[in-house]
Amino acid sequence: MAIMVELFGEVADDYDGIRPGYPTALADTILAYHGGPPARLVEVGAGTGLATALLRDLVHPAGPSSPAAAGTVPARVTCVEPDARMAAVLAARFPDVEVVVARFEQWSPPPAGVPLLACALAWHWLDPATRNRRAHDALTPGGTLAVFAHRYDYVDPAQSAAIRAAFESVDPVPHHDRPEDWFHADILGSGLFTDVRSSALRRPVPLTTAQYQRLVGTFSPQLRRPPRQRERVLAAVEAAVDGFGGTVTLDLRTTLVLARRPA
């Protein structure tokens, strides 16, 4: 049976087309914490590259190179992604990025480590028993770990209640969300990192009924449902959003946690 992180490939194009990207302010915060551009960066659980678009610009610009040297210089940005379908979209978007199709638990970091390891909206998919140790060991001494994720809420409390009721009318099984900054406690609690910091950004994201249905179709609870139940969920949220004039406004909350491997 496919593991859950390998089921997102079923909706790779929708995932890439409708999932919100990340604010540029995140890049500024990561650079300031790290102390400038890193020479190399690895992104874990990169998906279709929604965060890669931001992260690849953090790295030192590539210097001049000759065709003869091609393949002899390590990639400045490496993306590790377990689903080959997601990785294919990523590789097509960013041909200058090295894409490794593997789970984080199977990937071998370079012997000297990397100065910056990032993970966007995928920390919860990594093995909780080993993710902090693996991240620590993949970093150079003094290297930076950057973990960030979105939390989807709604600007209008009435919309929030109506959409929650729409989901529950079809699937009454409760889906409990972790606290927004749960991975701050996870990383800090590992005892492996120093200078662990957390910051948050929020922004409104308006979506039409069709856009919101497309977004819902990329969520893991929806992908876990059988096909007929998926259809009923989409019909229920369609009715809910149409009831508000055909637009829902997300309160998109992005949390960034930064930590350092001791030098």
MARFI-799035 format. One record per residue (C-alpha): x, y, z; chain. Coordinates in steps of 0.02 Angstrom, whole numbers, plus 50000, padded with zeros to 5 digits. Example, Ala and Ser with C-alpha at 12.3 -4.5 7.8 and 13.67 -1.06 7.14 Angstrom:
2
<site X="50615" Y="49775" Z="50390" mol="A"/>
<site X="50684" Y="49947" Z="50357" mol="A"/>
***
This chain:
263
<site X="50000" Y="50000" Z="50000" mol="A"/>
<site X="50065" Y="50173" Z="49957" mol="A"/>
<site X="50113" Y="50281" Z="50103" mol="A"/>
<site X="50013" Y="50440" Z="50126" mol="A"/>
<site X="50150" Y="50556" Z="50066" mol="A"/>
<site X="50151" Y="50462" Z="49900" mol="A"/>
<site X="49965" Y="50492" Z="49870" mol="A"/>
<site X="49982" Y="50679" Z="49838" mol="A"/>
<site X="50050" Y="50634" Z="49666" mol="A"/>
<site X="49871" Y="50589" Z="49620" mol="A"/>
<site X="49834" Y="50775" Z="49620" mol="A"/>
<site X="50006" Y="50843" Z="49577" mol="A"/>
<site X="49945" Y="50968" Z="49448" mol="A"/>
<site X="49806" Y="51035" Z="49559" mol="A"/>
<site X="49926" Y="51042" Z="49706" mol="A"/>
<site X="50047" Y="51147" Z="49606" mol="A"/>
<site X="49912" Y="51255" Z="49531" mol="A"/>
<site X="49803" Y="51298" Z="49682" mol="A"/>
<site X="49905" Y="51279" Z="49841" mol="A"/>
<site X="49962" Y="51451" Z="49904" mol="A"/>
<site X="50146" Y="51491" Z="49896" mol="A"/>
<site X="50250" Y="51573" Z="50031" mol="A"/>
<site X="50276" Y="51759" Z="50068" mol="A"/>
<site X="50445" Y="51832" Z="50023" mol="A"/>
<site X="50463" Y="51896" Z="50201" mol="A"/>
<site X="50505" Y="51716" Z="50249" mol="A"/>
<site X="50661" Y="51725" Z="50143" mol="A"/>
<site X="50718" Y="51884" Z="50228" mol="A"/>
<site X="50693" Y="51807" Z="50399" mol="A"/>
<site X="50788" Y="51648" Z="50353" mol="A"/>
<site X="50934" Y="51746" Z="50278" mol="A"/>
<site X="50947" Y="51861" Z="50429" mol="A"/>
<site X="50948" Y="51712" Z="50547" mol="A"/>
<site X="51075" Y="51615" Z="50444" mol="A"/>
<site X="51189" Y="51766" Z="50426" mol="A"/>
<site X="51179" Y="51783" Z="50237" mol="A"/>
<site X="51157" Y="51670" Z="50086" mol="A"/>
<site X="51208" Y="51488" Z="50112" mol="A"/>
<site X="51323" Y="51404" Z="49988" mol="A"/>
<site X="51205" Y="51257" Z="49975" mol="A"/>
<site X="51027" Y="51212" Z="50026" mol="A"/>
<site X="50927" Y="51052" Z="50040" mol="A"/>
<site X="50737" Y="51053" Z="50045" mol="A"/>
<site X="50651" Y="50900" Z="50117" mol="A"/>
<site X="50476" Y="50850" Z="50059" mol="A"/>
<site X="50483" Y="50978" Z="49921" mol="A"/>
<site X="50323" Y="50924" Z="49833" mol="A"/>
<site X="50298" Y="51019" Z="49671" mol="A"/>
<site X="50412" Y="51162" Z="49721" mol="A"/>
<site X="50296" Y="51290" Z="49801" mol="A"/>
<site X="50429" Y="51331" Z="49930" mol="A"/>
<site X="50573" Y="51295" Z="49811" mol="A"/>
<site X="50525" Y="51451" Z="49715" mol="A"/>
<site X="50570" Y="51551" Z="49871" mol="A"/>
<site X="50714" Y="51446" Z="49938" mol="A"/>
<site X="50819" Y="51431" Z="49780" mol="A"/>
<site X="50845" Y="51618" Z="49779" mol="A"/>
<site X="50922" Y="51611" Z="49952" mol="A"/>
<site X="51078" Y="51524" Z="49891" mol="A"/>
<site X="51235" Y="51611" Z="49828" mol="A"/>
<site X="51217" Y="51649" Z="49643" mol="A"/>
<site X="51301" Y="51520" Z="49533" mol="A"/>
<site X="51472" Y="51572" Z="49471" mol="A"/>
<site X="51532" Y="51553" Z="49292" mol="A"/>
<site X="51556" Y="51374" Z="49238" mol="A"/>
<site X="51611" Y="51282" Z="49082" mol="A"/>
<site X="51522" Y="51136" Z="48998" mol="A"/>
<site X="51670" Y="51027" Z="49045" mol="A"/>
<site X="51639" Y="51063" Z="49228" mol="A"/>
<site X="51456" Y="51019" Z="49218" mol="A"/>
<site X="51412" Y="50878" Z="49335" mol="A"/>
<site X="51570" Y="50899" Z="49439" mol="A"/>
<site X="51505" Y="51038" Z="49550" mol="A"/>
<site X="51373" Y="50990" Z="49680" mol="A"/>
<site X="51202" Y="51065" Z="49649" mol="A"/>
<site X="51171" Y="51224" Z="49746" mol="A"/>
<site X="50993" Y="51168" Z="49785" mol="A"/>
<site X="50939" Y="50988" Z="49812" mol="A"/>
<site X="50756" Y="50941" Z="49834" mol="A"/>
<site X="50710" Y="50775" Z="49914" mol="A"/>
<site X="50533" Y="50716" Z="49872" mol="A"/>
<site X="50461" Y="50540" Z="49895" mol="A"/>
<site X="50325" Y="50546" Z="49761" mol="A"/>
<site X="50392" Y="50531" Z="49584" mol="A"/>
<site X="50239" Y="50621" Z="49511" mol="A"/>
<site X="50263" Y="50772" Z="49623" mol="A"/>
<site X="50450" Y="50768" Z="49587" mol="A"/>
<site X="50417" Y="50770" Z="49399" mol="A"/>
<site X="50320" Y="50933" Z="49414" mol="A"/>
<site X="50457" Y="51005" Z="49523" mol="A"/>
<site X="50596" Y="50956" Z="49402" mol="A"/>
<site X="50501" Y="51032" Z="49256" mol="A"/>
<site X="50478" Y="51196" Z="49350" mol="A"/>
<site X="50658" Y="51209" Z="49408" mol="A"/>
<site X="50781" Y="51122" Z="49290" mol="A"/>
<site X="50928" Y="51200" Z="49384" mol="A"/>
<site X="50881" Y="51109" Z="49545" mol="A"/>
<site X="50938" Y="50932" Z="49587" mol="A"/>
<site X="50784" Y="50824" Z="49623" mol="A"/>
<site X="50806" Y="50664" Z="49723" mol="A"/>
<site X="50656" Y="50546" Z="49727" mol="A"/>
<site X="50669" Y="50471" Z="49901" mol="A"/>
<site X="50598" Y="50482" Z="50075" mol="A"/>
<site X="50700" Y="50585" Z="50197" mol="A"/>
<site X="50731" Y="50427" Z="50295" mol="A"/>
<site X="50812" Y="50347" Z="50141" mol="A"/>
<site X="50912" Y="50497" Z="50082" mol="A"/>
<site X="51098" Y="50509" Z="50122" mol="A"/>
<site X="51161" Y="50686" Z="50153" mol="A"/>
<site X="51333" Y="50737" Z="50089" mol="A"/>
<site X="51472" Y="50685" Z="50209" mol="A"/>
<site X="51516" Y="50865" Z="50250" mol="A"/>
<site X="51334" Y="50912" Z="50282" mol="A"/>
<site X="51238" Y="51061" Z="50214" mol="A"/>
<site X="51229" Y="51236" Z="50286" mol="A"/>
<site X="51040" Y="51252" Z="50270" mol="A"/>
<site X="50905" Y="51119" Z="50278" mol="A"/>
<site X="50725" Y="51172" Z="50244" mol="A"/>
<site X="50558" Y="51085" Z="50258" mol="A"/>
<site X="50395" Y="51166" Z="50204" mol="A"/>
<site X="50228" Y="51090" Z="50255" mol="A"/>
<site X="50305" Y="50916" Z="50267" mol="A"/>
<site X="50381" Y="50901" Z="50442" mol="A"/>
<site X="50229" Y="50803" Z="50502" mol="A"/>
<site X="50255" Y="50675" Z="50364" mol="A"/>
<site X="50433" Y="50635" Z="50423" mol="A"/>
<site X="50464" Y="50495" Z="50547" mol="A"/>
<site X="50436" Y="50578" Z="50718" mol="A"/>
<site X="50560" Y="50462" Z="50800" mol="A"/>
<site X="50704" Y="50512" Z="50687" mol="A"/>
<site X="50666" Y="50676" Z="50597" mol="A"/>
<site X="50758" Y="50790" Z="50718" mol="A"/>
<site X="50911" Y="50679" Z="50728" mol="A"/>
<site X="50918" Y="50659" Z="50539" mol="A"/>
<site X="50899" Y="50847" Z="50514" mol="A"/>
<site X="51035" Y="50881" Z="50644" mol="A"/>
<site X="51154" Y="50756" Z="50564" mol="A"/>
<site X="51123" Y="50824" Z="50388" mol="A"/>
<site X="51179" Y="50998" Z="50439" mol="A"/>
<site X="51355" Y="51065" Z="50453" mol="A"/>
<site X="51402" Y="51125" Z="50629" mol="A"/>
<site X="51319" Y="51294" Z="50650" mol="A"/>
<site X="51199" Y="51256" Z="50506" mol="A"/>
<site X="51019" Y="51315" Z="50499" mol="A"/>
<site X="50859" Y="51215" Z="50504" mol="A"/>
<site X="50708" Y="51307" Z="50432" mol="A"/>
<site X="50537" Y="51225" Z="50451" mol="A"/>
<site X="50377" Y="51313" Z="50400" mol="A"/>
<site X="50195" Y="51274" Z="50365" mol="A"/>
<site X="50026" Y="51349" Z="50326" mol="A"/>
<site X="49870" Y="51339" Z="50433" mol="A"/>
<site X="49706" Y="51368" Z="50341" mol="A"/>
<site X="49572" Y="51465" Z="50432" mol="A"/>
<site X="49439" Y="51590" Z="50376" mol="A"/>
<site X="49427" Y="51778" Z="50394" mol="A"/>
<site X="49238" Y="51771" Z="50421" mol="A"/>
<site X="49185" Y="51665" Z="50572" mol="A"/>
<site X="49018" Y="51632" Z="50487" mol="A"/>
<site X="49107" Y="51558" Z="50337" mol="A"/>
<site X="49216" Y="51454" Z="50453" mol="A"/>
<site X="49063" Y="51382" Z="50541" mol="A"/>
<site X="48970" Y="51349" Z="50378" mol="A"/>
<site X="49115" Y="51260" Z="50295" mol="A"/>
<site X="49152" Y="51157" Z="50449" mol="A"/>
<site X="48969" Y="51105" Z="50454" mol="A"/>
<site X="48978" Y="51060" Z="50269" mol="A"/>
<site X="49124" Y="50942" Z="50298" mol="A"/>
<site X="49043" Y="50864" Z="50451" mol="A"/>
<site X="48878" Y="50837" Z="50360" mol="A"/>
<site X="48968" Y="50712" Z="50249" mol="A"/>
<site X="49111" Y="50652" Z="50358" mol="A"/>
<site X="49074" Y="50670" Z="50544" mol="A"/>
<site X="49242" Y="50593" Z="50594" mol="A"/>
<site X="49335" Y="50734" Z="50682" mol="A"/>
<site X="49502" Y="50789" Z="50611" mol="A"/>
<site X="49601" Y="50869" Z="50752" mol="A"/>
<site X="49726" Y="51000" Z="50701" mol="A"/>
<site X="49891" Y="51016" Z="50792" mol="A"/>
<site X="49932" Y="51185" Z="50869" mol="A"/>
<site X="49997" Y="51306" Z="50739" mol="A"/>
<site X="50174" Y="51304" Z="50807" mol="A"/>
<site X="50179" Y="51120" Z="50859" mol="A"/>
<site X="50342" Y="51092" Z="50766" mol="A"/>
<site X="50424" Y="51228" Z="50872" mol="A"/>
<site X="50393" Y="51120" Z="51025" mol="A"/>
<site X="50447" Y="50965" Z="50928" mol="A"/>
<site X="50614" Y="51039" Z="50873" mol="A"/>
<site X="50648" Y="51123" Z="51040" mol="A"/>
<site X="50602" Y="50967" Z="51135" mol="A"/>
<site X="50727" Y="50861" Z="51040" mol="A"/>
<site X="50869" Y="50949" Z="51132" mol="A"/>
<site X="50975" Y="50941" Z="50974" mol="A"/>
<site X="50966" Y="51122" Z="50920" mol="A"/>
<site X="51006" Y="51293" Z="50992" mol="A"/>
<site X="50929" Y="51466" Z="50964" mol="A"/>
<site X="50759" Y="51395" Z="50918" mol="A"/>
<site X="50645" Y="51536" Z="50862" mol="A"/>
<site X="50467" Y="51547" Z="50797" mol="A"/>
<site X="50380" Y="51683" Z="50697" mol="A"/>
<site X="50213" Y="51695" Z="50609" mol="A"/>
<site X="50137" Y="51786" Z="50461" mol="A"/>
<site X="49956" Y="51794" Z="50406" mol="A"/>
<site X="49869" Y="51854" Z="50249" mol="A"/>
<site X="49695" Y="51845" Z="50173" mol="A"/>
<site X="49675" Y="51734" Z="50019" mol="A"/>
<site X="49507" Y="51750" Z="49927" mol="A"/>
<site X="49451" Y="51599" Z="49826" mol="A"/>
<site X="49302" Y="51568" Z="49714" mol="A"/>
<site X="49194" Y="51415" Z="49743" mol="A"/>
<site X="49284" Y="51319" Z="49606" mol="A"/>
<site X="49456" Y="51369" Z="49672" mol="A"/>
<site X="49410" Y="51318" Z="49848" mol="A"/>
<site X="49345" Y="51149" Z="49788" mol="A"/>
<site X="49508" Y="51123" Z="49695" mol="A"/>
<site X="49606" Y="51166" Z="49853" mol="A"/>
<site X="49503" Y="51047" Z="49959" mol="A"/>
<site X="49542" Y="50911" Z="49833" mol="A"/>
<site X="49727" Y="50923" Z="49878" mol="A"/>
<site X="49704" Y="50902" Z="50067" mol="A"/>
<site X="49757" Y="50737" Z="50144" mol="A"/>
<site X="49589" Y="50703" Z="50232" mol="A"/>
<site X="49503" Y="50718" Z="50063" mol="A"/>
<site X="49629" Y="50604" Z="49979" mol="A"/>
<site X="49597" Y="50473" Z="50114" mol="A"/>
<site X="49410" Y="50469" Z="50076" mol="A"/>
<site X="49335" Y="50348" Z="49950" mol="A"/>
<site X="49287" Y="50428" Z="49782" mol="A"/>
<site X="49099" Y="50443" Z="49814" mol="A"/>
<site X="49128" Y="50526" Z="49982" mol="A"/>
<site X="49251" Y="50647" Z="49902" mol="A"/>
<site X="49114" Y="50698" Z="49780" mol="A"/>
<site X="48990" Y="50726" Z="49920" mol="A"/>
<site X="49115" Y="50833" Z="50016" mol="A"/>
<site X="49147" Y="50942" Z="49864" mol="A"/>
<site X="48960" Y="50963" Z="49836" mol="A"/>
<site X="48934" Y="51012" Z="50018" mol="A"/>
<site X="49072" Y="51144" Z="50017" mol="A"/>
<site X="49009" Y="51208" Z="49850" mol="A"/>
<site X="48839" Y="51242" Z="49926" mol="A"/>
<site X="48919" Y="51324" Z="50077" mol="A"/>
<site X="49030" Y="51443" Z="49978" mol="A"/>
<site X="48894" Y="51482" Z="49852" mol="A"/>
<site X="48788" Y="51532" Z="50001" mol="A"/>
<site X="48913" Y="51672" Z="50033" mol="A"/>
<site X="48907" Y="51737" Z="49856" mol="A"/>
<site X="49033" Y="51616" Z="49781" mol="A"/>
<site X="49187" Y="51677" Z="49873" mol="A"/>
<site X="49275" Y="51618" Z="50030" mol="A"/>
<site X="49421" Y="51714" Z="50106" mol="A"/>
<site X="49553" Y="51610" Z="50192" mol="A"/>
<site X="49648" Y="51674" Z="50342" mol="A"/>
<site X="49813" Y="51596" Z="50290" mol="A"/>
<site X="49933" Y="51582" Z="50436" mol="A"/>
<site X="50114" Y="51537" Z="50402" mol="A"/>
<site X="50227" Y="51486" Z="50545" mol="A"/>
<site X="50417" Y="51481" Z="50526" mol="A"/>
<site X="50531" Y="51393" Z="50650" mol="A"/>
<site X="50718" Y="51419" Z="50640" mol="A"/>
<site X="50850" Y="51321" Z="50736" mol="A"/>
<site X="51037" Y="51296" Z="50731" mol="A"/>
<site X="51146" Y="51143" Z="50747" mol="A"/>
<site X="51274" Y="51182" Z="50883" mol="A"/>
<site X="51443" Y="51230" Z="50810" mol="A"/>
***
